[in-house]
């Protein structure tokens, strides 16, 4: 699974919310009821949207960019 837009260099984690929104995070996010959040630590950025994902809880992944 990958987001529709390439994350900036500072992004270290990516995840998809239940509604299909993709986000990039500078620190590992926490899970809420239907989305991920940064818990006021680090930065996050919207990376676009794809179809809603019933398995969104399994979407969190470490992002290692080889740029």
N, C-alpha and C positions, 0 to 999 in steps of 0.2 A: 504494500500500500504506500502510495506517495501522494503528496498534495498536488493540486493543479498548478501552483506557482512555486518556483524555487525559493527556498528560504535564504535570508541573508547570512553572511558568514558567522555571525554571533550566535545563531540558533544551534542548540545542542540536542534538543528533543522536539519531536513532532507528534501530534495526536489529532484525532478526529472526534468531534462531538457527535452526539446522537442525531442532531439535525443535519449532519453532513459537513459542517464547517470544520476546516482544517486550521490549526494554530501551530506556530513555532514558539519555543520557549528557550530562554537562556539557562534555566535551571529545571530540574525534573518537576513537572507539575503534579498536583494532587487531583484526585477524582471527586466529583460532586455527583448530584443526582442524575444529570444528563449531559455533563460536560467536564472538561478539565479546567483547572485554574492555577495561576502562579502563586497564590497565597501571599500576595504583596511582596514577594521576593523575586528579584530578577525582572526580566522584560519578556513580553510576548508580542506576537504579531499575527494578524490574520493572513492566511495563505490561500484563501479561496474556499470554494464549496463544491462538493460532489453529492451524489445521492445519499440520503440518510442511511446510516449504518447501524443495523441492529446489534452488531458486534463491536460497537465503538469502544467498549471497555478494553478490548484487546488491541487497539490501534496505537497505543503509546510505544514509541520506538526511539532509541538513541540515534541521533542524526550525525553521521560522520561525513562531512563534506571533504572531498579530495581536491578542492580547488587550490 
